[in-house]
Amino acid sequence: MNEQEYFAHATAVVDEGCTIGKGTKIWHFSHIMPNCTLGENCNIGQNVVVSPGVVLGNNVKVQNNVSIYEGVTCDDDVFLGPSMVFTNVINPRSAVNRRGQYSRTHVGKGASIGANATIVCGHDIGEFAFIGAGAVVTKTVLPFALLVGNPARQIGWMSEFGHRLEFNEENKAVCPESGQEYLRENNQVKRTK
């Protein structure tokens, strides 16, 4: 890829063999490792590591001090808050080599993961889910779900614009910012309008 299509700070390390989309910015002391893919218009904050094989969609925002380990994929418009953590081995031991045994974690379109949250590997995050700061996710997260705490528990639902949804007796809700309409059925939420 032509280096003029993305920006990398002078202190960033971008290894050969990675694909970086147009308009992406990579900031101070970050390391983009071989064979990873960063979409267009991503923002990679300071002191971030993107490991080999990681795939980030377009417009992914990675805040400072995040390590995205092999086995992680993120769809478009994902937000990864400062110092949040992914894992990729469920039972790590220093003396036992578990390379090649990495569990996969997929983060759906538009999901947000708050500062200092931990995502235990092998648990996918649904689209537009919202993981609160400091939460420890130990199970798969439904689309539009709002999770907080340690271990993380679901306390509600969020709109695509990041507002908590208040459902009426007909299980319908409206986002106060966008006016988008949502329906809750069988412990699932979907946007209807």
N, C-alpha and C positions, 0 to 999 in steps of 0.2 A: 504494500500500500504506500502511496505517496505521502511522505511525512507532512506536507503542507495541509492535508485534509483533516488532521487532528492536532491538538496541542499537547505537548508533554513538557513539563517543567524540566529545567536543566538537571535537577537532582533526581528525577524519576528514572527508573530503569525499565526499558521496554525491550524484552527479549525478541529475537528473531522467531518467526513462525506463528506469531499471533495476528489476529485480524482485528483492526480497530476502525470503527465507522467514522464517517465524516462528522465534524463538529464536536467530537468527544474531547474532553479536557482531562488531563492526568496531572495531578498536583504533586507537591513536594514529597520526596522520599518514598514514593509509591513504586511497587514492583509489579509489572505485568509480565507473567511468565509465558513460555512457549505454548502454542496450540490452544490458547484461549481465544474467545471471540467476544468483543465488546461492540455493541450496536452503535447506531448514530446518536449524537447529542447526549451521550452519557457524561456524568460528572464524577470523576474518581478523586475523592478527597485526599488529604495528606496522610501519609503513612499507611496506605492500603496495600494489601497483597492480593493479587488475583492469580490463583494457581492454575497449572496446566489443565486444559479440558473444560474449564468453567465457561459457561455461555451466559452473557448478559444481553437482554434485548435492547431496544431503542429507549432513550430517555430514562435510563436507570440512574438514580442518584445514590452514590455510595459516600457516606460521610466519613470523617476522619477515624483512623485506627480500626478499620474493619479488615478481617482476613476472610476471603472467600475461597474455601478449600475445594479441591477436586471432588466432583460429584454434585456440585451445586449448579443449578440453572435458574435464571430469573427471566421472566417474561418482560414485555415492555412496561414502562412507567412504574417500576418497583422503587420503593424508597427504603434504604438500609441505613438506620440511624447510627449516630456516633458510638463507636466501641461495641456494637452488637456483635454476636459471635455465632458462627456456624460450626458444627462439628462434622466429622465424616467417618469416624470409627466409634462404634457403640461400646467397645471394651478395650480401650487403649492400654498398652503396657510398654514401657520403654524398652524392655528386653525382648519383646515379641514383635517381629516385623509383620504388620498387617497391610502393607501396600498391596493393592489389588483387591482388597476386601472393603473398599469404601462404600458406605451406604449413600444412596442418592437422596437429594432434597430438591424439590421443585417449588419455586415461589411464583404464584400466578400473577397475571396482569394487574397492575395498579395496587398491589398489596403494600402495606407499610409495616416496617418492623422498627420499634422504638429503640432509643438509646439503651445500651447495656443489656438488651434482651439476649437470650441464648436459645438457639434452635437446635435441639438434639436431632442428630441425623436420622434420615429415613422417614421424616414426617413432613409431608407436603403442606404448603400454605396456599389456601384457595385464593382466587382472584378477589381483589378489593378487601381482603381481610385486614385487620388492624391489630397489631401486637403491641401492647403497651410497654412503656419503658420498664426495663428490669424483669420482664416476664421470662419464665423458663418453659419453653414449649416442649412437651413430652408426648404429644399425639398429633395426628393429622388435624388441620384447621379447615373448617368449612368456608366457602366463599362468603364474603361480607361479614364474617364473624368478628367480634371484638373480644380479645382475650387479655387478661391481666393476671399478675401474681406468680407465685412459685409454690407448687407447679401451676402453670397457667390454666385458668378456667374461663370458660366463655361467660360473659356477663351481659351480652347484647349483640346488636347488629349495627353495621356502619354503612353509610351511603358511599357511592363512588367519589363524592366530594369530601369524605372524611368527617361526616356528621353522624352522631348517634341517632338511629332510627327509633321513633316512638310509634308502635303499631296500635291501631284502634281495634275495636271488637270484631271487625271484619278482617283482621290480620293484614291491613293495608297501612302504608306509611309514605310520607312525602319528605324528601330532603329539603330542609329549610333554605339552603343556598341555591340549589339548582332547579328545584321543583320536580325533579325526577320522582317517579312513583315506584313503589316496591310492594311485593306481596310475599307473605310468609306462609308456607305450606309444608307440612311434614318435616319440621325442623330444618327447612331450607329457605333461603331468601333469593328472590330473583327480581330484577328490574323489569317493570312492565311498560314504562313510558318515560 
